[in-house]
Amino acid sequence: MAGERLPLFHPNPRKPKLKLPAGSWDAHFHVLGPKAIYPFASTTTIDPGDATKEMLFALHAKLGIERGVFVQSAVHGMDNRVVEDALAATSGKYLGVALLPPDVGSDELRRLDGLGFRGVRYNFMRHLHQSATLDDVMALTARLADARWHLQIHMDGSFIADMAPALARSPVAVVIDHIGRIDAGLGLDQAPFTELMRLMQNEKFWVKVSGIDRITRTGPPYADAIPFARQLVTEFPDRVVWGTDWPHPHHPPPVPDDGELIDLIAEIAPSEELRRKLMVDNPDRLYDRRAGA
């Protein structure tokens, strides 16, 4: 592990002005450490320090978030114990997405399902450890269908066109992370965003309109990135979810103010109906089987 030290989460995010709908979800965040109990993976290139479940719960209380999805971080690799521990503290109000080898067996999927996991994530990003080929991932999807899980893909925007045909064959829902990690500086007419919009015509695809802070070129308040998120929310209001991405691992300075990210939801989803779908109804359907997912 190279151990590059990057800034972690904002030390004092502001209290949002926007009042979120009751039952709002944060559909994408991580917990890291305590490292003394849950060591970082040998494949990680950063040492961000601890961002524990207790810190996460305090942040959510401040932001007005009631439910959430822990996404296993590449910082911990495929040792999902840190998320297992966090899920055990939530009384079923939070669920999880794992990192797993593509040859994972059905018995392990059932065990994790019982703990509250509902999907598996694969990274196709140049800066993150790639644990599987796309063919490997697609071979796993039949077992995901049996488990009633979804597939979550974190990919560089330049890969969308090449990966789309294989992903379209998935028998389970496919969730695209962080607006497809397109480059907001290239404008709404750029080929990767056009490909993402084309992908979303297929009703098995969902997209997280998180990560405006990652695709921006101009920095906060991310005016160049908001139009991408707003267009997705407007055109596909029933298949979009949102998340903070706290504690923002691998994020270059400046680290986002999570209170500001909440307030920007009013620009991403400019009506109460759209905000209700984005923050409550859609994640209820995607993640929580009790809500009919």
C-alpha positions in Angstrom: 0.0 0.0 0.0 1.5 3.3 -1.1 -0.2 5.1 1.8 -0.8 8.5 0.1 -2.5 10.8 2.6 -5.5 12.6 1.2 -8.0 14.9 3.0 -11.0 13.0 4.3 -14.4 14.3 5.1 -15.3 18.0 5.8 -14.6 18.6 9.5 -17.7 20.7 10.1 -20.4 20.5 7.4 -23.1 23.1 7.6 -26.6 22.3 8.5 -28.6 22.2 5.3 -31.3 24.8 4.5 -33.2 22.2 2.5 -35.6 20.1 4.5 -35.6 16.6 3.0 -38.7 14.5 2.7 -39.4 12.2 5.5 -37.7 8.8 5.1 -34.9 10.2 2.8 -32.0 7.9 1.9 -28.4 8.4 1.4 -27.8 5.7 -1.2 -24.0 5.8 -1.3 -21.5 6.2 1.4 -18.6 4.3 3.0 -17.2 3.4 6.4 -13.5 3.1 7.0 -12.0 1.5 10.0 -11.2 1.7 12.8 -8.1 0.5 11.0 -6.9 -1.2 14.2 -9.9 -3.6 13.9 -10.5 -3.6 10.2 -7.2 -3.2 8.3 -7.0 -1.5 5.0 -6.5 -3.7 1.9 -3.0 -4.3 0.5 -4.3 -3.1 -2.8 -5.4 0.3 -1.7 -3.2 3.3 -2.7 -4.3 5.7 0.0 -4.4 5.8 3.8 -7.3 8.1 4.6 -7.6 7.3 8.3 -10.8 6.3 10.0 -14.3 7.3 9.1 -16.4 5.2 11.4 -20.1 4.2 11.6 -20.5 6.5 14.6 -19.2 9.5 12.6 -21.5 8.5 9.7 -24.6 8.3 12.0 -23.9 11.7 13.5 -23.6 13.2 10.0 -26.9 11.7 8.9 -28.7 13.1 11.9 -27.4 16.6 11.0 -28.4 16.2 7.4 -31.9 14.8 7.9 -31.1 11.4 6.5 -33.1 8.5 7.9 -32.0 5.5 5.8 -28.9 4.5 3.8 -26.8 2.2 1.8 -23.3 1.3 3.0 -21.1 0.7 0.0 -18.0 -1.4 0.7 -14.9 0.7 -0.1 -12.0 -0.4 -2.2 -9.9 0.9 0.8 -11.0 -2.3 2.6 -11.1 -4.5 -0.5 -13.2 -7.6 -0.3 -13.1 -7.8 3.5 -16.7 -6.8 4.1 -16.6 -7.1 7.8 -16.5 -3.3 8.3 -19.9 -3.0 6.6 -21.2 -6.2 8.3 -20.5 -4.5 11.6 -22.1 -1.2 10.6 -25.3 -3.0 9.4 -25.6 -4.8 12.7 -26.0 -1.4 14.4 -28.9 -0.1 12.2 -31.9 -2.3 13.0 -32.6 -2.9 9.3 -32.9 0.8 8.4 -29.6 0.7 6.5 -28.6 -1.9 3.8 -25.3 -2.7 2.1 -23.5 -3.3 -1.2 -20.5 -5.6 -1.1 -17.2 -6.1 -2.9 -16.9 -9.8 -3.8 -14.9 -12.0 -6.1 -16.9 -12.9 -9.2 -16.8 -16.6 -8.3 -18.5 -16.0 -5.0 -20.8 -18.9 -4.2 -24.6 -18.9 -3.6 -24.1 -19.8 0.1 -22.0 -16.7 0.8 -24.5 -14.5 -1.1 -27.3 -15.9 1.1 -25.3 -15.3 4.3 -24.6 -11.7 3.3 -28.2 -11.2 2.2 -29.3 -12.2 5.7 -27.0 -9.4 7.1 -28.6 -6.8 4.9 -26.6 -6.7 1.7 -28.5 -6.2 -1.5 -26.0 -5.8 -4.3 -22.4 -6.1 -5.4 -20.1 -3.4 -6.8 -17.3 -3.7 -9.4 -14.9 -0.9 -10.1 -13.7 -0.2 -13.7 -11.7 2.9 -12.8 -8.1 3.5 -13.6 -7.2 4.6 -10.1 -8.9 1.7 -8.3 -8.0 -2.0 -8.1 -9.9 -3.9 -10.7 -10.8 -7.3 -9.3 -12.7 -8.8 -12.2 -13.1 -8.7 -15.9 -16.5 -7.7 -17.4 -17.0 -11.3 -18.6 -16.4 -12.5 -15.0 -19.0 -10.0 -13.7 -21.6 -11.0 -16.2 -21.1 -14.7 -15.4 -22.0 -13.8 -11.8 -25.3 -12.1 -12.6 -27.3 -15.4 -12.8 -26.4 -16.0 -9.1 -27.3 -12.3 -8.3 -30.7 -12.9 -9.9 -31.3 -15.9 -7.6 -30.3 -13.8 -4.6 -32.5 -10.9 -5.8 -29.5 -8.6 -5.7 -28.5 -5.8 -8.1 -25.2 -5.1 -9.9 -23.5 -1.8 -9.2 -20.9 -0.5 -11.7 -18.4 2.2 -11.1 -16.7 3.0 -14.4 -14.8 5.7 -16.2 -17.1 7.6 -18.6 -14.9 6.6 -21.6 -15.8 3.0 -20.9 -19.6 3.4 -21.1 -20.0 2.7 -24.8 -17.8 -0.4 -24.8 -19.4 -1.9 -21.7 -23.0 -1.1 -22.5 -23.8 -4.2 -24.7 -22.7 -6.6 -22.1 -24.4 -4.8 -19.2 -27.6 -4.7 -21.2 -27.7 -8.6 -21.0 -27.8 -8.5 -17.2 -30.8 -10.3 -15.8 -30.7 -8.0 -12.7 -30.9 -4.2 -12.3 -27.7 -2.4 -13.1 -26.9 0.8 -11.1 -24.4 3.2 -12.6 -22.3 5.1 -10.1 -21.7 8.8 -10.0 -23.3 9.9 -13.3 -21.0 7.5 -15.1 -18.0 9.5 -14.0 -18.2 11.7 -17.1 -16.3 14.9 -17.4 -18.6 17.9 -16.8 -16.2 20.2 -18.6 -17.0 18.5 -21.9 -20.7 19.6 -21.9 -24.0 17.9 -22.1 -23.4 16.9 -25.8 -20.3 14.8 -25.1 -20.3 11.2 -26.3 -20.0 9.5 -22.8 -23.1 11.4 -21.5 -25.0 10.6 -24.7 -24.1 7.0 -24.2 -25.3 7.1 -20.6 -28.6 8.6 -21.6 -29.0 5.9 -24.3 -28.3 3.3 -21.7 -30.9 4.7 -19.4 -33.6 4.1 -22.1 -33.3 0.4 -21.0 -35.5 0.1 -17.8 -33.1 -2.3 -16.1 -30.6 0.6 -15.6 -30.5 3.0 -12.7 -28.0 5.9 -12.1 -26.7 7.5 -9.0 -26.8 11.3 -9.4 -24.1 11.5 -6.7 -20.6 12.7 -7.4 -21.3 16.1 -8.9 -18.2 17.1 -6.9 -16.2 14.4 -8.7 -17.2 15.2 -12.3 -16.9 19.0 -11.9 -14.1 21.1 -13.4 -15.1 24.3 -11.7 -15.4 23.1 -8.1 -18.0 24.2 -5.6 -20.9 24.9 -6.0 -20.5 22.6 -9.0 -22.5 24.7 -11.5 -21.0 22.8 -14.4 -22.0 19.4 -13.1 -25.6 20.1 -11.8 -27.1 20.1 -15.3 -26.1 16.5 -15.9 -27.7 15.3 -12.7 -30.8 17.4 -13.3 -31.3 16.0 -16.8 -31.1 12.5 -15.6 -33.6 13.2 -12.8 -36.0 15.0 -15.2 -35.9 12.4 -17.9 -35.7 9.2 -15.7 -37.4 10.3 -12.5 -38.2 6.7 -11.4 -34.7 5.2 -11.8 -32.4 7.7 -10.1 -31.0 7.7 -6.5 -28.7 10.1 -4.7 -25.8 9.7 -2.2 -23.2 11.8 -0.4 -20.3 9.5 -1.2 -19.0 10.3 2.4 -16.2 10.3 3.5 -15.2 11.0 -0.1 -12.2 8.6 -0.5 -9.7 9.4 -3.2 -11.2 13.0 -3.5 -8.7 15.8 -4.3 -9.1 19.1 -2.4 -11.4 20.7 -1.7 -13.4 18.0 0.1 -17.1 18.6 -0.3 -19.3 20.1 2.5 -22.0 17.5 2.8 -24.5 20.1 4.0 -23.9 22.0 0.7 -24.5 18.7 -1.2 -27.9 18.4 0.5 -28.9 21.9 -0.5 -27.9 21.3 -4.1 -30.5 18.6 -4.3 -33.0 21.4 -4.8 -31.3 22.2 -8.1 -30.8 18.6 -9.1 -34.5 17.8 -8.4 -36.3 21.1 -8.7 -39.8 20.0 -7.5 -41.1 18.4 -4.4 -42.4 15.4 -6.5 -38.9 14.8 -8.0 -37.2 15.1 -4.7 -39.6 12.6 -3.1 -38.9 10.1 -5.9 -35.1 10.7 -5.8 -34.7 10.6 -2.0 -37.5 8.2 -0.8 -39.6 6.3 -3.4 -36.8 5.2 -5.7 -34.4 3.9 -3.1 -37.3 2.2 -1.3 -38.0 0.2 -4.5 -34.4 -0.5 -5.4 -33.1 -1.5 -2.0 -35.9 -2.5 0.4 -37.9 -5.6 -0.4 -40.4 -4.6 2.3 -41.3 -1.7 0.0 -42.0 -4.0 -2.9 -38.5 -4.0 -4.5 
